[in-house]
């Protein structure tokens, strides 16, 4: 499962980076819709990282 989460996390971060770099190329303030997309991606990235951390913590807990 971590490999799937890592792959998803990589895709999300790449998409966010692409949006941010595209906004940086334009003059002026980015459109609100673009800012919302970046923020939404940030929330999803945080959620995926939390799930991955939770899974890693479970794997390292003593059984019993």
N, C-alpha and C positions, 0 to 999 in steps of 0.2 A: 504493500500500500504506500509506503513512503515514496517510492519511485513515481507513482501516479500523482501524489501531492507535489513532489518536486517539479514534475513536468508542468502541472497546472500553475504552480507558483512562477515558474520561469516564463510561461506564456503571458500571465497577467502582468508581470513586471515589464516584459518586453513591450506589451501593448501600451502600458502607462508611459514608458520611456519614449515610445514613438509619438504619443500625443504631446508630451511635454516638449520634445524637441521641435515638433511641428509648430507649437505655439510660440516657441522662442524665435522662430524664423520670421514671424509676422511682426509688423510694427503695431504698437498700441496694446491695449488690454485685450486678452483673449476673450472669446465669446463665453458667455455664461454656460452654454451647453458643453463646451470643451472642458471648462473648469469642473462642472458636475461629473463628467465622465472620469476625470482624473481622481476626483474625490471618491467616487463610487468604486473605482478600481483599488484605491488605497484601503477602503473598508473591506473589500473582498480579500485583498492580500493579507490584511491583518487577521481575518477570520481563518484563512487557510493556514497561516503560520500558527495560530492558536491550536487548531486541530492537529497539526503536525507535532507541536510541542506536547500536547496532551498524549498523543500516541507514543512519543518517545519516553515520556515519564512513565507510562504504563509498562513499557517494555523493561524499564530499569527497576521497577518495584519488585521487592521480594515476593515470591509466590507463597501462598499458604494462608 
